Amino acid sequence: MPYPVGVVPNVSTDESFNLDDDVLVQRCLQGDSQSFRLLYRRHQHRVKAILYQLCDPTALDDLVQEVFLRAWRGLPKFRRSAKFSTWLYRITWNLASDQRQAAARGRSQLQTLSKQAPTYQDAPDVMHLHYQDLVHRGLAQLSAEHRMILVLHDLEDLPQKEVAEILSIPVGTVKSRLFHARAAMREFLHHQGVQL
Amino acid sequence: MKPAPDDDPRLSEFLRQYRPPLPPESPELEEELMAAIAATPHEMQMPKLRIMPRRSPLWLIPPVVAAGLVGTVISARLFAPPSNPEFANLETFIEDSYAPVSEQSTDDDLFWLEEVAWND
């Protein structure tokens, strides 16, 4: 049931946090930018995680912002046949692809914000850091398509059907890419001395 | 090559356990985004043109066949040869009309023709 803009509670209340994405999208289309703030808070972590594995991490915040700006601008074109999150991750993938192409031509102009390297606040042990580095390098040596499949399916735990919708490919192709991506990752880890 | 079963739990678990940590969130990012959104309108959605679906040329076949049948029937009526009784009547009429003429043809007629020739 859609809520009229004027009577919907403030975004800081618990009730508004429980609103469905579709309701928030409808309110955004009526000009309620605060509903978009909720959508941002709901999905920004996953968007960031995807971009982090696919793009230059030094420009991460700018890329996250660009994804949500594209989503905001394109909301009128969003068809409700898919979930908002699926559509948002699709934008993320498209932006990551654009970013890779731009990076191939030279450094992007988007690097203006934070350039903070990952910090390890819990002082993890050396082996943990080593394995994190291996996963990072293992993902980096995959093709963008295989990396995206592993990130969405194995790291973000999205079902194959949704991954297929995000990438606009058949589920069978998702299965195939997943198989090859895992095989490549296993081989990389094996060469690095990791036995699974 | 047939892909392996969907799940590879040991690898997936390893990747999740040792996934590289994300950089810390920038506290200003949300407000920067909201400020950018306030200055950014939605993209106007262009009204969809109502495009007639392209029809297959196969739809022409039934009208063409029907028109052909109608044309065949009409031409058969118009140009059909007369029936046997009509033929018989026509033959009788022709014979009656030309019989006296052919029967009166004599040598006098030929003589007259010769005279005309000499006069020329």
Interface residues (C-beta under 8 A of the other chain):
Chain A: L29 S33 F36 R37 Y40 R41 H45 K48 A49 Y52 Q53 P57 L60 D61 V64 Q65 F68 L69 W72 R73 G74 L75 P76 K77 L113 S114 Q116 A117 P118 T119 Y120 H128 Y131 Q132 D133 L134 V135 H136 L150 D154 L155 Q160 K175 S176 L178 F179 R182 M185 R186 L189 V194 L196
Chain B: P3 A4 D6 D8 R10 L11 S12 F14 L15 R16 Q17 Y18 R19 P20 P21 L22 P23 P24 E25 S26 L29 E30 E32 L33 M34 A36 I37 A38 T40 P41 H42 E43 M44 Q45
